[in-house]
Amino acid sequence: MSEFLEPDELKSLAGCTPAAKQDEWLTEQGIPHRVDRKRVIVSREHVRAWLEGRTLHSSNGPNWGAVA
């Protein structure tokens, strides 16, 4: 099993097929993901965390708030 959702799994999760709509839905739900051209990449771990109600944070760099 891949670390990332397969296209049919993502379609089932988001309830739609076009990558733009999947991107929009994932963003609304707060699920971290990446869009690579017309492909949406979503980690299974992020989906599990979302289902469990855990808060997910995306990071684009260092956490400067943690620097003392």
Contacts in CASP RR format, 6 or more apart in sequence:
PFRMAT RR
TARGET T0000
AUTHOR 0000-0000-0000
METHOD contacts of the structure
MODEL  1
MSEFLEPDELKSLAGCTPAAKQDEWLTEQGIPHRVDRKRVIVSREHVRAW
LEGRTLHSSNGPNWGAVA
1 44 0 8 1.000
2 44 0 8 1.000
3 43 0 8 1.000
3 44 0 8 1.000
3 45 0 8 1.000
4 41 0 8 1.000
4 42 0 8 1.000
4 43 0 8 1.000
4 44 0 8 1.000
5 13 0 8 1.000
5 42 0 8 1.000
5 43 0 8 1.000
5 44 0 8 1.000
5 47 0 8 1.000
10 22 0 8 1.000
10 40 0 8 1.000
10 42 0 8 1.000
11 17 0 8 1.000
11 22 0 8 1.000
13 42 0 8 1.000
13 47 0 8 1.000
14 21 0 8 1.000
14 22 0 8 1.000
14 25 0 8 1.000
14 26 0 8 1.000
15 25 0 8 1.000
16 22 0 8 1.000
16 25 0 8 1.000
19 35 0 8 1.000
19 38 0 8 1.000
19 39 0 8 1.000
19 40 0 8 1.000
22 40 0 8 1.000
23 33 0 8 1.000
23 35 0 8 1.000
23 40 0 8 1.000
26 33 0 8 1.000
26 40 0 8 1.000
26 42 0 8 1.000
27 33 0 8 1.000
29 50 0 8 1.000
30 50 0 8 1.000
30 56 0 8 1.000
31 42 0 8 1.000
31 46 0 8 1.000
31 47 0 8 1.000
31 50 0 8 1.000
31 56 0 8 1.000
32 42 0 8 1.000
32 43 0 8 1.000
32 46 0 8 1.000
32 56 0 8 1.000
32 57 0 8 1.000
32 58 0 8 1.000
33 40 0 8 1.000
33 41 0 8 1.000
33 42 0 8 1.000
33 43 0 8 1.000
33 46 0 8 1.000
34 40 0 8 1.000
34 41 0 8 1.000
35 41 0 8 1.000
46 56 0 8 1.000
49 56 0 8 1.000
50 56 0 8 1.000
END
